[in-house]
Amino acid sequence: MALGQLKEAMEEPQQKSMAFINNMHSQLRDLTRPTMLAPDESAADATSSSECKSR
């Protein structure tokens, strides 16, 4: 019984750490995912970038 309690006490911090790491991984993946521009935004972006190149 004591060994079972010890095992649970040792596993809890590991489970919390893994949950934290998985959450951070998910957030980083969301932040680095390429975003799709709406058609009007991509046209405006193309116009502003061509203006910068011509200057």
C-alpha positions as CSV (number, residue, x, y, z in Angstrom):
1,M,0.0,0.0,0.0
2,A,2.8,2.4,0.9
3,L,4.5,1.7,-2.5
4,G,1.3,2.4,-4.3
5,Q,1.0,5.8,-2.6
6,L,4.7,6.6,-3.3
7,K,4.2,5.7,-7.0
8,E,1.1,8.0,-7.2
9,A,3.1,10.8,-5.5
10,M,5.9,10.4,-8.0
11,E,3.7,10.2,-11.1
12,E,1.6,13.4,-10.3
13,P,4.4,15.9,-10.9
14,Q,5.4,14.1,-14.1
15,Q,1.8,14.2,-15.4
16,K,1.5,17.9,-14.6
17,S,4.8,18.5,-16.4
18,M,3.7,16.6,-19.5
19,A,0.4,18.5,-19.5
20,F,2.3,21.8,-19.4
21,I,4.7,20.7,-22.2
22,N,1.9,19.5,-24.4
23,N,0.0,22.8,-23.8
24,M,3.1,24.9,-24.7
25,H,3.7,22.7,-27.8
26,S,0.1,23.3,-28.9
27,Q,0.3,27.0,-28.4
28,L,3.6,27.3,-30.3
29,R,2.2,25.3,-33.1
30,D,-0.8,27.6,-33.3
31,L,1.4,30.7,-33.2
32,T,3.7,29.4,-36.0
33,R,0.9,28.1,-38.3
34,P,0.7,30.1,-41.5
35,T,-2.4,32.3,-41.6
36,M,-4.6,32.6,-44.6
37,L,-5.3,36.1,-45.8
38,A,-8.8,37.0,-46.9
39,P,-8.9,37.9,-50.7
40,D,-9.2,41.6,-50.0
41,E,-6.3,41.6,-47.5
42,S,-4.0,39.7,-49.9
43,A,-4.7,42.2,-52.7
44,A,-4.0,45.1,-50.4
45,D,-0.8,43.4,-49.2
46,A,0.3,42.9,-52.7
47,T,-0.3,46.5,-53.6
48,S,1.6,47.8,-50.6
49,S,4.6,45.5,-51.2
50,S,4.8,46.6,-54.9
51,E,4.7,50.2,-53.8
52,C,7.6,49.6,-51.4
53,K,9.6,48.0,-54.2
54,S,9.1,50.9,-56.6
55,R,10.4,53.4,-54.1
